[in-house]
Amino acid sequence: MSSHSLKLEDNPMLEINVKVWKYLSVIFPDREHAWRVYVFVLPVCVMNIMQFVYLLRMWGDLAPFILNTFFAAAIFDALLRTCLVIINRDKFEAFLLELAEMYRDIEISESKDDTYGRDLLRAATATVRKISIFNLTASFFDIIGALIYPLLCEGRVHPFGVAIPGVNMTASPIYEIFYILQFPTPIILTTMYMPFVSLFASFAIFAKTALKVLQHRMDSIFLYNYRTEEHQFAALTACITYYSRIARLQDIDSSTQIISIVMYILTMLYVLFTYYWHANEVIMESVQVSETAYALPWYNCSKRFRKTLLLFIAQSQQPLQIMVGNVYPMTLATFQSLLNTSYTYFTMLRGLYG
């Protein structure tokens, strides 16, 4: 085991997630266990491809299509992040080592009388560890729920919808085989996705802590009257250097986050558009009912028939609408208003924090 990986595994803020990825050879792989990363990633790649084949097969069947779109997008996102870490392994390992070094710098640089930095670091570490443990646990049981879901359904469905062209996935023994093959997914998907999420949270929390420590160091430059101008200048340049180190860390996740955000936004837009499109179709068809009723040859019918038909026409002229919380109708016009409102909101935020 390399000294670098040992340094990270001894870091209380990083150790949980680093140990998971180290064991799976995602980072700091050794020759003896390098095969683990292929066993870890390749089966998920195959399953994700089968998920997209299933989505093509279920096109038009709204409920299972939307549910499995979320699953397929989430697993694709986990694969994407993991593969980007593997491809850029050297940069990611350097990023983690730099973070660990900056962590160590706060630990050893504070004086015995001034424990401000160590106290902040201790609180941040406790928060990060809680987040990491919660993320791994919640993700594991969430996927366990997905495995149990098919047992509650009437028909034969897989936890994660998968398909192979020309193969009936619900026939025995194909159904049972692929159901059993999906049993390891809680562990595999949890260890694939959550370490990245937790490490990103670790960096954000540590960066906040480091910036607070930096402010404290800057405030301390003039606290001691015996310090010369040379000492003050050296302290200032040290603060600037430390700030630059924090700034260099912020770009490690930018490309991955952009891809993930775009993918999730497109998925959500598709789901919302599907809902509003079909709800709008209900309105259009309800209008057609009124027109169809009016087109009937009512003039040749009895007085009772004409009276009843006219009442029905009057009733059906008010189109049927699916309401959201009995507040506003689900129409394409409403969907467009939501897009415009969202665009205005994010434009305003960009202007405020830009």
C-alpha positions as CSV (number, residue, x, y, z in Angstrom):
1,M,0.0,0.0,0.0
2,S,1.4,3.4,-1.0
3,S,2.3,6.1,1.5
4,H,-0.1,8.4,-0.3
5,S,-3.1,6.2,0.2
6,L,-2.1,5.6,3.8
7,K,-2.0,9.4,4.4
8,L,-5.6,9.6,3.0
9,E,-6.9,6.6,4.9
10,D,-5.6,8.1,8.1
11,N,-7.4,11.4,7.5
12,P,-10.7,11.3,9.5
13,M,-12.5,13.6,7.0
14,L,-11.7,11.4,4.0
15,E,-11.1,7.9,5.2
16,I,-14.6,6.4,4.9
17,N,-15.0,7.2,1.2
18,V,-11.3,6.8,0.3
19,K,-11.3,3.3,1.8
20,V,-14.3,2.3,-0.3
21,W,-12.8,3.5,-3.5
22,K,-9.4,2.2,-2.6
23,Y,-10.7,-1.3,-2.0
24,L,-12.5,-1.2,-5.4
25,S,-9.3,0.1,-7.1
26,V,-11.0,3.2,-8.4
27,I,-8.1,5.2,-6.8
28,F,-4.6,4.2,-5.8
29,P,-4.9,0.7,-7.4
30,D,-2.1,-1.8,-6.9
31,R,-1.2,-4.6,-9.3
32,E,-2.6,-7.3,-7.2
33,H,-6.1,-5.9,-7.0
34,A,-6.4,-3.8,-10.2
35,W,-8.9,-6.3,-11.6
36,R,-11.5,-5.2,-9.0
37,V,-12.3,-2.0,-10.9
38,Y,-13.4,-3.9,-14.0
39,V,-15.6,-6.3,-12.0
40,F,-17.0,-3.2,-10.3
41,V,-17.7,-1.1,-13.4
42,L,-18.3,-3.4,-16.4
43,P,-21.5,-5.3,-15.0
44,V,-23.1,-1.9,-14.3
45,C,-22.3,-0.7,-17.8
46,V,-24.0,-3.8,-19.3
47,M,-27.0,-3.3,-17.0
48,N,-27.3,0.4,-17.9
49,I,-27.3,-0.5,-21.7
50,M,-30.0,-3.0,-21.0
51,Q,-32.0,-0.3,-19.2
52,F,-31.9,2.0,-22.2
53,V,-33.0,-0.9,-24.4
54,Y,-35.9,-1.4,-22.0
55,L,-36.8,2.3,-22.2
56,L,-37.0,2.0,-26.0
57,R,-39.3,-1.1,-25.6
58,M,-41.5,0.7,-23.1
59,W,-41.9,3.9,-25.1
60,G,-45.4,5.1,-24.8
61,D,-46.2,3.2,-21.6
62,L,-46.0,6.3,-19.4
63,A,-45.8,4.9,-15.8
64,P,-43.0,2.4,-16.2
65,F,-41.2,4.5,-18.7
66,I,-40.9,7.5,-16.4
67,L,-39.9,5.4,-13.3
68,N,-37.2,3.6,-15.2
69,T,-36.0,6.8,-16.8
70,F,-35.0,8.0,-13.4
71,F,-33.3,4.7,-12.6
72,A,-31.4,4.7,-15.9
73,A,-30.4,8.3,-15.6
74,A,-29.2,7.9,-12.0
75,I,-27.1,4.8,-12.8
76,F,-25.7,6.4,-15.9
77,D,-24.7,9.4,-13.8
78,A,-23.0,7.1,-11.3
79,L,-21.1,5.4,-14.1
80,L,-20.2,8.7,-15.7
81,R,-18.7,10.1,-12.4
82,T,-16.9,6.9,-11.6
83,C,-15.4,6.6,-15.1
84,L,-14.3,10.2,-15.1
85,V,-12.5,9.6,-11.8
86,I,-10.8,6.5,-13.2
87,I,-9.8,8.4,-16.4
88,N,-8.5,11.4,-14.5
89,R,-7.2,9.3,-11.6
90,D,-3.9,11.2,-11.2
91,K,-5.7,14.5,-11.0
92,F,-8.2,13.2,-8.5
93,E,-5.6,11.6,-6.3
94,A,-3.6,14.8,-6.4
95,F,-6.7,16.7,-5.4
96,L,-7.4,14.4,-2.4
97,L,-3.7,14.6,-1.3
98,E,-3.7,18.4,-1.5
99,L,-6.9,18.5,0.6
100,A,-5.4,16.1,3.2
101,E,-2.2,18.3,3.3
102,M,-4.3,21.4,3.9
103,Y,-6.2,19.6,6.6
104,R,-2.9,18.6,8.2
105,D,-1.7,22.2,7.9
106,I,-4.6,23.5,10.0
107,E,-4.0,20.7,12.6
108,I,-0.3,21.5,13.2
109,S,-0.1,25.2,12.5
110,E,-2.3,26.4,15.3
111,S,-0.6,27.3,18.6
112,K,-1.5,25.7,21.9
113,D,-3.2,28.9,23.0
114,D,-5.1,29.4,19.8
115,T,-7.2,26.4,19.0
116,Y,-9.7,28.2,16.7
117,G,-8.7,26.3,13.6
118,R,-8.6,22.9,15.3
119,D,-12.0,23.4,16.8
120,L,-13.5,24.3,13.5
121,L,-11.8,21.3,11.9
122,R,-13.1,18.9,14.5
123,A,-16.7,20.1,14.0
124,A,-16.3,20.0,10.2
125,T,-14.9,16.4,10.4
126,A,-17.8,15.2,12.6
127,T,-20.3,16.7,10.1
128,V,-18.6,15.1,7.1
129,R,-18.5,11.7,8.7
130,K,-22.2,11.9,9.5
131,I,-23.0,12.9,6.0
132,S,-20.9,10.1,4.5
133,I,-22.4,7.4,6.8
134,F,-25.9,8.7,6.2
135,N,-25.4,8.8,2.4
136,L,-24.1,5.3,2.2
137,T,-26.9,3.9,4.5
138,A,-29.7,5.8,2.9
139,S,-28.7,4.9,-0.6
140,F,-28.3,1.2,0.4
141,F,-31.8,1.0,1.8
142,D,-33.3,3.0,-1.0
143,I,-32.0,0.4,-3.5
144,I,-33.2,-2.4,-1.2
145,G,-36.6,-0.9,-1.5
146,A,-36.3,-1.0,-5.3
147,L,-35.5,-4.8,-5.0
148,I,-38.5,-5.4,-2.9
149,Y,-40.9,-3.4,-5.1
150,P,-41.4,-6.2,-7.7
151,L,-42.6,-8.6,-5.0
152,L,-45.5,-6.2,-4.4
153,C,-46.6,-6.0,-8.0
154,E,-49.1,-8.2,-9.7
155,G,-47.1,-8.9,-12.9
156,R,-43.5,-9.8,-13.4
157,V,-41.2,-6.8,-13.3
158,H,-37.5,-6.4,-12.5
159,P,-36.3,-4.0,-9.8
160,F,-34.5,-2.1,-12.6
161,G,-36.2,-2.5,-16.0
162,V,-33.8,-4.3,-18.3
163,A,-34.3,-5.8,-21.8
164,I,-32.4,-7.8,-24.4
165,P,-33.6,-7.5,-28.0
166,G,-35.6,-10.6,-29.0
167,V,-35.7,-12.0,-25.5
168,N,-38.8,-12.3,-23.3
169,M,-37.5,-11.0,-20.0
170,T,-40.6,-12.2,-18.0
171,A,-40.4,-15.8,-19.0
172,S,-38.8,-18.4,-16.8
173,P,-35.9,-18.9,-16.1
174,I,-34.8,-15.6,-17.7
175,Y,-36.8,-13.5,-15.3
176,E,-35.4,-15.3,-12.2
177,I,-31.9,-15.2,-13.5
178,F,-31.9,-11.4,-14.0
179,Y,-33.7,-10.8,-10.8
180,I,-31.0,-12.7,-8.9
181,L,-28.3,-10.9,-10.9
182,Q,-29.7,-7.6,-9.6
183,F,-29.4,-8.6,-5.9
184,P,-25.8,-7.0,-5.6
185,T,-27.0,-3.7,-6.9
186,P,-27.6,-2.1,-3.4
187,I,-23.9,-2.5,-2.6
188,I,-22.5,-1.9,-6.1
189,L,-24.5,1.3,-6.8
190,T,-24.1,2.7,-3.3
191,T,-20.3,2.3,-3.4
192,M,-20.3,3.7,-7.0
193,Y,-22.3,6.9,-6.5
194,M,-22.2,7.9,-2.8
195,P,-18.4,8.3,-2.3
196,F,-18.3,10.9,-5.0
197,V,-21.3,12.8,-3.5
198,S,-19.8,12.6,0.0
199,L,-16.3,13.6,-1.2
200,F,-17.8,16.6,-2.9
201,A,-19.6,17.5,0.3
202,S,-16.3,17.0,2.2
203,F,-14.5,19.4,0.0
204,A,-17.3,22.1,0.3
205,I,-17.4,21.8,4.1
206,F,-13.6,21.8,4.3
207,A,-13.3,24.8,2.0
208,K,-15.7,26.7,4.2
209,T,-13.7,25.8,7.3
210,A,-10.4,26.7,5.6
211,L,-11.7,30.1,4.6
212,K,-12.8,30.8,8.1
213,V,-9.3,29.8,9.4
214,L,-7.8,32.0,6.7
215,Q,-9.9,35.0,7.9
216,H,-8.7,34.2,11.5
217,R,-5.1,34.2,10.4
218,M,-5.5,37.5,8.6
219,D,-7.1,39.0,11.7
220,S,-4.2,37.7,13.7
221,I,-1.5,39.5,11.6
222,F,-1.7,42.7,13.7
223,L,-2.6,41.1,17.1
224,Y,1.0,41.0,18.3
225,N,2.8,44.3,18.7
226,Y,6.3,42.7,18.7
227,R,5.9,41.5,15.1
228,T,8.0,43.5,12.6
229,E,6.8,44.6,9.2
230,E,8.7,41.7,7.7
231,H,6.8,39.3,9.9
232,Q,3.5,40.9,9.0
233,F,4.3,40.8,5.3
234,A,5.3,37.1,5.5
235,A,2.1,36.3,7.3
236,L,0.1,38.2,4.6
237,T,1.8,36.3,1.7
238,A,1.2,33.0,3.5
239,C,-2.5,33.9,3.7
240,I,-2.5,34.7,0.0
241,T,-0.8,31.5,-0.8
242,Y,-3.2,29.5,1.3
243,Y,-6.2,31.2,-0.4
244,S,-4.7,30.3,-3.8
245,R,-4.5,26.6,-2.7
246,I,-8.2,26.7,-1.8
247,A,-9.1,28.3,-5.1
248,R,-7.2,25.6,-7.1
249,L,-9.3,22.9,-5.6
250,Q,-12.7,24.3,-6.8
251,D,-12.4,23.2,-10.4
252,I,-11.9,19.4,-9.7
253,D,-15.6,18.6,-10.1
254,S,-16.8,21.3,-12.5
255,S,-17.1,19.2,-15.7
256,T,-18.7,16.2,-14.0
257,Q,-21.2,18.4,-12.2
258,I,-22.2,20.3,-15.4
259,I,-22.8,17.0,-17.2
260,S,-24.8,15.6,-14.3
261,I,-26.9,18.8,-13.8
262,V,-27.7,19.0,-17.5
263,M,-28.7,15.3,-17.6
264,Y,-31.0,15.7,-14.6
265,I,-32.5,18.9,-15.9
266,L,-33.3,17.3,-19.2
267,T,-34.8,14.2,-17.4
268,M,-37.0,16.4,-15.2
269,L,-38.0,18.6,-18.2
270,Y,-39.0,15.4,-20.1
271,V,-41.1,14.1,-17.2
272,L,-42.8,17.4,-16.7
273,F,-43.5,17.9,-20.4
274,T,-44.9,14.3,-20.6
275,Y,-47.3,15.0,-17.7
276,Y,-48.5,18.4,-19.1
277,W,-48.7,17.1,-22.7
278,H,-51.0,14.3,-21.8
279,A,-53.0,16.5,-19.4
280,N,-53.4,19.0,-22.3
281,E,-54.6,16.1,-24.5
282,V,-57.4,15.5,-22.0
283,I,-58.6,19.1,-22.4
284,M,-58.5,18.9,-26.2
285,E,-60.5,15.6,-26.3
286,S,-63.0,17.0,-23.9
287,V,-63.6,20.0,-26.2
288,Q,-64.1,17.5,-29.0
289,V,-66.9,15.8,-27.0
290,S,-68.8,19.1,-27.0
291,E,-68.3,19.5,-30.7
292,T,-69.3,15.9,-31.4
293,A,-72.5,16.4,-29.3
294,Y,-73.4,19.5,-31.2
295,A,-72.9,17.7,-34.6
296,L,-75.5,15.1,-33.8
297,P,-78.8,15.3,-35.9
298,W,-80.7,16.5,-32.9
299,Y,-83.3,18.4,-34.9
300,N,-85.0,15.1,-35.9
301,C,-85.2,13.9,-32.3
302,S,-87.8,14.3,-29.6
303,K,-88.2,17.4,-27.4
304,R,-86.9,15.5,-24.4
305,F,-83.8,14.3,-26.4
306,R,-83.1,17.8,-27.6
307,K,-83.5,19.4,-24.2
308,T,-81.2,16.8,-22.6
309,L,-78.6,17.2,-25.4
310,L,-78.6,20.9,-25.1
311,L,-77.9,20.6,-21.3
312,F,-75.1,18.2,-22.0
313,I,-73.6,20.5,-24.7
314,A,-73.7,23.4,-22.2
315,Q,-72.0,21.1,-19.6
316,S,-69.3,19.8,-21.9
317,Q,-68.4,23.3,-23.2
318,Q,-66.4,23.7,-20.0
319,P,-63.4,21.5,-20.8
320,L,-62.2,18.9,-18.4
321,Q,-58.9,19.9,-16.8
322,I,-56.5,18.0,-14.6
323,M,-55.6,20.4,-11.8
324,V,-52.4,20.6,-9.8
325,G,-53.5,20.7,-6.1
326,N,-56.9,22.3,-7.2
327,V,-54.9,25.4,-7.9
328,Y,-54.0,25.6,-11.6
329,P,-54.7,23.5,-14.7
330,M,-52.0,21.2,-16.3
331,T,-51.8,22.7,-19.8
332,L,-49.0,23.4,-22.2
333,A,-49.6,27.1,-21.6
334,T,-49.0,26.4,-17.9
335,F,-45.9,24.4,-18.7
336,Q,-44.5,27.3,-20.8
337,S,-45.3,29.6,-17.9
338,L,-43.3,27.3,-15.5
339,L,-40.3,27.4,-17.9
340,N,-40.5,31.2,-18.2
341,T,-40.8,31.6,-14.4
342,S,-37.8,29.2,-13.8
343,Y,-35.7,31.1,-16.4
344,T,-36.6,34.4,-14.8
345,Y,-35.8,33.0,-11.3
346,F,-32.4,31.7,-12.2
347,T,-31.6,34.8,-14.3
348,M,-32.3,36.9,-11.2
349,L,-30.1,34.6,-9.0
350,R,-27.3,34.9,-11.5
351,G,-27.6,38.6,-11.4
352,L,-27.6,38.7,-7.6
353,Y,-24.7,36.2,-7.1
354,G,-23.1,36.4,-10.5
